[in-house]
């Protein structure tokens, strides 16, 4: 699949501002892997309090960005889009490691590889980098929940 802009991304995840943490998908191979970017700007609402005078992107939001790109990969793999009757929920995180802080002005490169799928549960190996420097990595799990609103 070629690159995806923000409008296409919003068709593949239910998140919206200020919680949509993926700006562009660079590469995506259904059932295999995805590579995307998040441009980190000083305008992000969390920088007001994390931390004043030393703005750092919260690690949990780096993990959330990785979960979002993993969800895009899962939806593309399934040939589905998120809707009120079927949503993909974050189900687990293992082996999370943070290597260095992420600052305003950084471009976060988000990569996820599908490790396996059992029924409707996906497992991914995900990592975030700035330039050639690893920022964070984790194994993530997500599960499809049917009838999410009913």
CORGI-V674601 format. One line per field, one symbol per residue. ss: DSSP state (H for helix, E for strand, L for the rest). phi: phi as a letter, one per 40 degrees, with the letter a starting at -180 (. if undefined). burial: + if it has 9 or more other ideal C-beta (glycine too) atoms within 8 Angstrom, else -. Layout:
# CORGI-V674601
ss->???
phi->???
burial->???
This chain:
# CORGI-V674601
ss->LLLELHHHHHHHLLLLLLLLLLLEEEEEELLLEEEEEEELLLLLHHHHLLLLLLLLLLHHHHHHHHHHHHHHHHHHHHLLLLELLEEEEEEEEEEEEELLLLLLLLEEEEEEEEEEEELLEEEEEEEEEELLEEEEEEEEEEEEEELLLL
phi->.ccbccccdccbbccbdcbcbbcaccaabdgbaababbccbccdccccbbbdgacbccdccccccccccccddcccccgbbcaccabcbcbaabfcbbbacbbdgcbccbbabccabbfbbbbbbbabbbgcccbaaabbbbbcbcfdba
burial->---+---+++-++------+++-++-++----++++++-+---+-++--+----+++-+-+++++++++++++++++----+---+++++--+--+-----+++-+-+++++++--+---++++-+++++---++++++++++++--+--
